[in-house]
Amino acid sequence: MRKLWPVTVLFVCLAAAGCKSAFINATVSNHRHTPLSLIEVDYPSASFGIQTLAPGEDYHYRFKVIGNGPATVLWNEGQDQKRSSGPVLRDGDTGTLNVTFTSNPNPTWDVALANRAVR
């Protein structure tokens, strides 16, 4: 029983410290008066999509950045496909990314990244 004590203490300390992976919590918001369709958010190594986003609706998504590169959003307005370039994301970034569609032609990007290493 004495031999298990150090292992138990080590396990409790590791569990209390927790392991935290680097994720970005993204929100896509439609503040327009019309629905948006076929929204695609691209980021390094992957993407996510939304079929339709009604006026006043928010869509939340959590992702991990693997690699470096720009974020972009593509969406349809009627028969036209639109595109907006966003910030450069880097491997290991953590924080928030908000893409907000307003009455302006292009969405606004609001990014708050923590623990970002200077490269």
C-alpha positions as CSV (number, residue, x, y, z in Angstrom):
1,M,0.0,0.0,0.0
2,R,2.9,2.4,0.7
3,K,4.2,1.9,-2.8
4,L,1.0,3.1,-4.3
5,W,0.9,6.4,-2.3
6,P,3.4,8.3,-4.6
7,V,1.6,7.1,-7.7
8,T,-1.7,8.2,-6.3
9,V,-0.4,11.6,-5.4
10,L,1.1,12.0,-8.8
11,F,-2.1,11.0,-10.5
12,V,-4.1,13.5,-8.4
13,C,-1.7,16.3,-9.1
14,L,-1.8,15.6,-12.9
15,A,-5.6,15.4,-12.8
16,A,-5.8,18.7,-10.9
17,A,-3.5,20.5,-13.3
18,G,-5.5,19.3,-16.2
19,C,-4.5,19.1,-19.8
20,K,-5.6,21.9,-22.0
21,S,-5.4,21.6,-25.8
22,A,-5.3,24.7,-28.0
23,F,-8.7,25.3,-29.6
24,I,-10.4,28.2,-31.2
25,N,-14.1,28.9,-30.4
26,A,-15.7,30.3,-33.5
27,T,-19.0,32.1,-33.9
28,V,-20.6,33.0,-37.1
29,S,-23.4,35.6,-36.7
30,N,-26.0,36.9,-39.1
31,H,-27.0,40.4,-38.2
32,R,-28.6,41.0,-41.6
33,H,-32.3,41.1,-42.4
34,T,-32.1,38.2,-44.8
35,P,-30.9,34.6,-44.4
36,L,-27.4,33.5,-45.5
37,S,-26.8,30.2,-47.2
38,L,-24.0,27.8,-47.9
39,I,-21.5,29.4,-45.5
40,E,-18.1,27.8,-45.4
41,V,-15.3,28.9,-43.0
42,D,-11.9,27.7,-44.2
43,Y,-8.9,27.6,-41.9
44,P,-5.5,25.8,-42.1
45,S,-6.0,22.1,-42.6
46,A,-9.8,22.0,-42.5
47,S,-13.1,23.8,-42.8
48,F,-16.7,23.8,-41.5
49,G,-19.9,24.8,-43.1
50,I,-23.5,26.0,-42.4
51,Q,-26.4,25.3,-44.7
52,T,-28.5,28.3,-43.7
53,L,-28.1,31.0,-41.1
54,A,-31.3,32.9,-40.4
55,P,-31.4,36.6,-39.5
56,G,-30.3,37.0,-35.8
57,E,-28.9,33.5,-35.6
58,D,-25.5,32.5,-34.3
59,Y,-23.6,29.3,-35.2
60,H,-20.9,28.1,-32.8
61,Y,-18.0,25.7,-33.7
62,R,-14.8,24.7,-32.0
63,F,-11.7,23.7,-33.9
64,K,-8.0,23.1,-33.6
65,V,-5.6,24.8,-36.0
66,I,-3.0,22.5,-37.5
67,G,-0.6,24.4,-39.7
68,N,-0.4,28.0,-40.6
69,G,-2.5,30.0,-43.1
70,P,-5.3,32.5,-43.6
71,A,-8.9,32.0,-42.6
72,T,-11.6,32.7,-45.2
73,V,-15.3,32.7,-45.4
74,L,-17.4,31.9,-48.4
75,W,-21.2,32.4,-48.6
76,N,-24.0,32.7,-51.1
77,E,-26.2,35.8,-51.6
78,G,-28.9,34.9,-54.1
79,Q,-27.0,33.4,-57.1
80,D,-23.7,35.1,-56.2
81,Q,-20.9,33.5,-54.2
82,K,-19.0,35.9,-52.0
83,R,-15.6,35.6,-50.3
84,S,-13.9,37.4,-47.5
85,S,-10.4,36.9,-46.2
86,G,-9.7,36.9,-42.5
87,P,-6.7,36.7,-40.2
88,V,-3.7,34.3,-40.5
89,L,-4.0,31.5,-38.0
90,R,-1.1,29.5,-36.7
91,D,-0.6,26.0,-35.4
92,G,-1.4,26.0,-31.7
93,D,-3.5,29.2,-31.6
94,T,-6.2,29.3,-28.9
95,G,-8.9,31.9,-28.3
96,T,-12.0,33.2,-30.2
97,L,-12.8,34.0,-33.8
98,N,-16.1,35.8,-34.6
99,V,-17.3,36.4,-38.1
100,T,-20.3,38.8,-38.1
101,F,-22.4,39.6,-41.1
102,T,-24.0,43.1,-40.9
103,S,-25.4,45.4,-43.5
104,N,-21.9,45.9,-44.9
105,P,-20.9,44.0,-48.0
106,N,-18.2,42.0,-46.2
107,P,-18.4,40.4,-42.7
108,T,-16.3,41.7,-39.8
109,W,-13.7,39.5,-38.3
110,D,-13.0,39.8,-34.5
111,V,-10.1,37.7,-33.3
112,A,-8.8,37.3,-29.7
113,L,-5.9,34.8,-29.5
114,A,-4.1,33.9,-26.4
115,N,-0.8,32.1,-25.8
116,R,0.4,33.0,-29.3
117,A,4.1,32.5,-29.7
118,V,5.9,35.2,-31.6
119,R,7.3,33.7,-34.9
